Amino acid sequence: MSKIGKINISIPEKVKVMLSGNIINIEGPLGKKSLNIDLDIFDLNINDGKEVSIKPKKNNQNTKRLWGMNRSLISNAIIGASKGYEKILELTGVGYRASLKGNKLNMQLGFSHDINFDIPEGIKIQVEKQNILKINGNDKQQVGMVAAEIKSLRPPEPYKGKGIKEQGQYILRKEGKKK
């Protein structure tokens, strides 16, 4: 049995969940999301627009693997449509700064040139104090991907801790050379 799959998903008041064929449509104040669920393997029940439950038709090894994942995907889409997701990145280093120029994020990261990052659709980036980035969106996977791409431009190095890191991320620091 899947521990995560057994838990019912509660639906907030402002979110509408509809099932049409194999596609579950989730609509909320922050956006829409459609998920494709295999109804040959799973039973999907929407109780009065307040709860969603997913149960497998057959209980074998493959369905156990997919059960918790499908439940998490539905839950993440409902949370994204109602509250949204946010990641906060910090730029640490002398002269490291970021600014928004239209639909591009311009960053100075200690290279000889500026880096322009194209902001994808469905993602909002705010720059606070030139060295703090707030990435918002209603798709958990897309917010995480954008944050990972920005972090990969200048990963934090272990000696001085310079680079781009998530807020609260611990960086293993090393001691420098000794005589």
Secondary structure, 3 states (H helix, E strand, C coil): CCCCCCCCEECCCCCEEEEECCEEEEEECCEEEEEECCCCCEEEEEECCCEEEEEECCCCHHHHHHHHHHHHHHHHHHHHHHCCEEEEEEEECCCCEEEEECCEEEEECCCCCCEEEECCCCEEEEEECCCEEEEEECCHHHHHHHHHHHHHHCCCCCCCCCEEEECCCCCCCCCCCCC
